[in-house]
Every structure is written in structure tokens, then in C-alpha cells.
Amino acid sequence: MTVEDMKRECSKFVEWVNNVMISHQGSTIDELRVRFYLDKDSQRYIDKWIEIAMRKQVKKLELDFPSLLHRPSNAYYPFPRECFPGIEFLTSLCLVNVGVSDEAMEFVLSNCPMLETLHLKNSPLLIHPKVSCSSLRLKHLNISHSESIQTIEISAPNLVSFEYHKLRKVPFHIWYAPKLTELDYSNWLDFNIAYLVSQLYNYLPQLVTLRLSLFLMDLPRFPKFTSLRNLTCITASIDNRLLLLKSLIEASPLLHKFKLLIKDHKEFKSGIEEAGKEEAQPNKYLKEVEIVGFLGQPVEVEFVTYLLKIAIKLEKILIHGKLERMTQNLAHQLMKNRPGAELVLL
């Protein structure tokens, strides 16, 4: 599409949404989702849609305004910092490709006492976001792909889950989150799990669900994840991460489900010699294992064999990938080590 074509499509879309919002006869709106290639040029229309939705006590609001071309930060639609009647009924706010400033975020948190879910993705105006309010209901916080962020501060008495994705790590401080049980964390360029452990040390023992992207190798001494039941690890390969994965698993004595996603296969080395230096600790709670991206490389087989060895009450193992070379051997290992478990090859 040419730029002119896109402008015409945006005009038609704006007119259509205007008609829908104005013609809505209900006294309330439960959910409003708007997804299109809009930016600051459509600000007065988008503000009006939000105003109408708030006036009708909208509970869930989602705005997603992607761009086909590079968009400078001052061209993003800026989320308003004004109090619309009815904003206090909002329970879920998802803003993707929207300009949300630190002040706008603080305004939302201060004026939405019912808010339980806040999802901010690719907001170039966020620099020092703070989540802090003693009476905050917020349970789910997702801040991702906002590369201008320099620090994050969180003090949220009801926060259950925190999801953070960014290219580079930034200092984040969780001052108070007694109910935090779910963490999804990744940065792709300079991930350092020792850094993450230091930032979250006081909260790691209470986590029940943990999802990590492991793209760089470091091997810290983990505290015990005494509550962890579900662990998901995403990695480019497991050649030099075998010890790290094992350390994570063995630091989680109550682990019920483990999932490994292998996203890329650039290089494989044998991890068997290193992995065999220490005696594996059995886990009597691990019931389900899932491996996605399995190619049957020696280090992958070694890792699966390790899991079969320690998971003494394993019920199911699911393997997604190219399995022609290793299917029979894997099935044989499973029957030999865990005859009661189910093998699912996808």
C-alpha cells in the first residue's frame, strides 16, 4: 500500500468506528478493542472513543496501533492524562504501540481503583514507570518492548504476575509484592540470570510459575525455589546451557511441569561429560515434560535422558520436532526408565 492508500484506509476506519460508537444504544460497554494503523493524527477521534467508552463504564479497554513504517516517538497516539467520567470502572487496560508516558501511567493507576490488569507494549514514552499504591487492586502487570525504559519500581500489595520483555536489562525494584507468584522475564541482548536472581532474591521462594529466556550463559548459585510448580525455559540451543538448566530444575524440588522451547539451532556440543560430574537429584513431583524444537542432537538426547532419570513419577513427556533419527531410541529409553509414562511425539 502507498502512503496515500493507507491514509484513505485510516479515514474509512475512523469513520466506521465513529459511527459504531455514536450509534451504540446500550447504557454500558463491557469491552472495547481497537486495532488499526492509527497514530497521533487521529488523536481527537480516539480520545472521543475513549470518552464514550468511559462514560458507558467500560471494563476492558485495548488499543493497538501498529505501523507499517518506522514511527518516531512523537508520532505515536498519546494516551490522555485526564479524568473521564466512568474511568473508575476500568478493570483491564491493554495499550500496544501507544505513547504512554510515566505521568499517564501514574494517572491511570491513581484513578482506576478497580484496575486488575495493565499491559503496556512498545510505548516509547515510558522511562521510569512506577507502580505504587497501597490500595492498588492490580494483579497482572506486563511491560514489554519499551526500549526507552531506564528503571522500573513496583510496590503492589495484590500483584500476582509480572511479565517483562526487553532487548536489554534495566534495574527494576520490587519493593513490596507479597502475592507475586508468576514471573515471565526475558531480555535478549544481555540476559544475566545472576542479575535477575539478585533483583528478585526475596521473591524467588514464593514463585509458583516461572518463564525465562536463556540466551547467554551464566551459572549463579540459585536459592531454593520452594514453591515453584511450573518452569518454562526458552533458549537458542542447550549446548552450553545444560548445567544451567539442570541447576534450575534441581533448585526446584516441587516442580510439577517443565517446558523447554529451543528457538534456534546454531551450534551443538556434547554436554554429557560436564553433566555427569554430579549425581542427579531425583524429583518425585515432576509429572509432565514438554520439549519444543527437538532435533535429536546428542546434547538434547542427554538432557531428555537426564529428565527421565530424575523424574521418578513422570506421567507424560511431549516432544515437538524432527524425530526421525531418535524416535525409537527415545521410546526405548522411556520404557526402560519410566515404563508407566506416556510418550507423545508431535
C-alpha positions, -999 to 999 in steps of 0.1 A, spaced: 0 0 0 11 35 -7 11 62 19 -20 77 3 -37 44 2 -31 40 39 -44 74 47 -76 66 28 -80 33 47 -74 51 80 -100 77 72 -125 49 64 -117 30 95 -121 61 117 -154 70 101 -166 34 107 -156 34 144 -172 68 149 -205 55 135 -203 24 157 -196 44 189 -222 70 183 -249 45 173 -243 23 204 -276 23 223 -265 3 254 -260 20 287 -227 2 293 -198 -12 273 -181 -43 287 -151 -43 264 -137 -21 236 -108 -32 214 -95 -10 186 -67 -23 164 -56 -4 133 -27 16 118 -36 48 137 -13 75 152 -13 110 166 -31 123 135 -63 105 147 -59 117 183 -92 137 186 -112 107 173 -95 82 195 -100 105 226 -137 107 217 -140 69 215 -123 65 249 -146 92 264 -177 75 251 -165 41 264 -156 55 298 -190 73 301 -206 39 295 -185 24 323 -162 2 300 -144 -25 320 -118 -37 294 -101 -13 270 -75 -24 244 -58 -1 219 -33 -14 194 -20 10 168 9 -7 148 28 10 120 40 -4 86 69 21 87 92 34 113 73 58 135 91 85 156 81 86 193 63 119 189 40 104 162 25 77 185 -10 83 197 -5 98 232 -27 82 259 -46 110 276 -39 123 311 -73 135 320 -101 120 341 -130 108 320 -163 101 339 -165 64 344 -128 56 343 -131 42 378 -149 11 364 -119 1 343 -106 -34 353 -83 -42 323 -62 -18 302 -40 -30 273 -21 -4 253 1 -16 224 20 8 202 6 37 221 25 66 237 21 61 274 42 85 295 53 79 331 27 106 341 -1 89 321 7 56 337 6 71 372 -26 89 363 -43 56 353 -31 38 385 -43 67 407 -77 69 391 -87 33 383 -93 17 417 -108 -14 401 -79 -20 377 -65 -56 379 -46 -59 346 -22 -35 329 -4 -44 297 19 -19 281 38 -29 250 61 -8 228 55 25 244 84 48 236 75 74 262 79 52 292 112 60 310 108 55 348 75 36 352 63 33 389 36 11 402 29 22 437 -3 25 457 -11 8 489 -48 3 479 -40 -9 444 -60 -39 431 -36 -46 403 -29 -83 399 -13 -86 365 14 -63 351 30 -67 317 56 -42 304 74 -52 272 93 -40 242 96 -4 255 132 3 248 133 38 264 127 24 299 156 30 323 142 18 357 111 1 370 97 3 405 69 -18 419 50 -17 451 17 -35 447 1 -55 475 -21 -76 452 3 -82 423 2 -119 413 20 -119 379 48 -97 364 58 -100 328 88 -81 314 104 -84 279 130 -60 266 162 -61 245 184 -50 274 182 -54 311 173 -24 333 173 -21 371 139 -30 384 130 -29 421 101 -48 436 98 -32 469 66 -49 480 47 -77 463 37 -103 489 13 -121 465 37 -123 435 37 -160 423 42 -157 385 72 -142 366 78 -141 329 112 -124 322 134 -120 292 160 -97 277 177 -109 246 210 -89 243 225 -90 278 205 -115 298 222 -124 330 204 -148 353 226 -139 383 215 -103 379 178 -115 378 184 -135 410 199 -105 427 170 -83 418 143 -108 429 161 -127 456 134 -121 483 106 -132 460 120 -163 443 109 -187 471 73 -177 466 71 -181 428 48 -208 415 53 -202 378 85 -190 362 92 -184 325 128 -174 314 146 -167 282 181 -180 284 203 -167 256 235 -160 274 254 -184 297 260 -178 334 257 -201 363 247 -185 396 241 -203 428 203 -205 430 183 -202 462 157 -229 465 125 -223 446 105 -238 473 71 -231 458 78 -234 420 55 -258 402 58 -247 365 90 -238 348 94 -228 312 128 -220 296 133 -205 261 168 -209 246 186 -207 213 202 -241 220 211 -261 251 247 -270 242 264 -248 268 233 -243 290 229 -279 301 243 -272 336 222 -241 339 190 -259 331 199 -287 355 207 -262 382 173 -246 378 155 -279 379 174 -292 409 167 -259 427 130 -266 423 122 -297 444 84 -293 440 84 -288 402 54 -304 385 58 -293 349 89 -284 329 88 -270 293 118 -262 271 115 -242 239 145 -244 216 141 -215 192 172 -218 171 200 -244 164 232 -227 156 257 -249 173 257 -281 193 283 -295 216 282 -325 238 273 -317 273 275 -353 285 309 -351 301 302 -320 321 267 -331 330 279 -363 345 302 -348 371 275 -345 398 249 -371 408 214 -360 396 189 -354 424 155 -372 420 123 -352 417 92 -371 429 68 -343 419 77 -337 382 48 -352 362 50 -336 328 78 -326 305 75 -308 271 103 -302 247 96 -279 216 121 -277 188 138 -311 194 162 -322 166 177 -353 182 211 -338 187 233 -357 213 231 -329 239 193 -329 236 191 -366 240 213 -363 270 191 -337 286 159 -358 279 177 -388 294 185 -368 325 149 -357 329 137 -393 326 163 -403 352 153 -377 378 115 -376 372 107 -408 392 70 -403 389 68 -389 354 34 -393 337 38 -377 303 66 -364 280 57 -344 249 83 -338 222 78 -315 192 104 -315 164 122 -336 138 122 -370 154 131 -395 127 166 -403 140 158 -405 177 122 -417 180 130 -454 186 159 -448 209 139 -422 229 109 -446 232 132 -473 244 148 -450 270 113 -440 282 101 -476 285 133 -486 303 134 -457 328 97 -448 332 75 -477 319 43 -461 332 48 -427 314 32 -416 282 54 -405 253 37 -381 228 57 -373 196 44 -343 177 
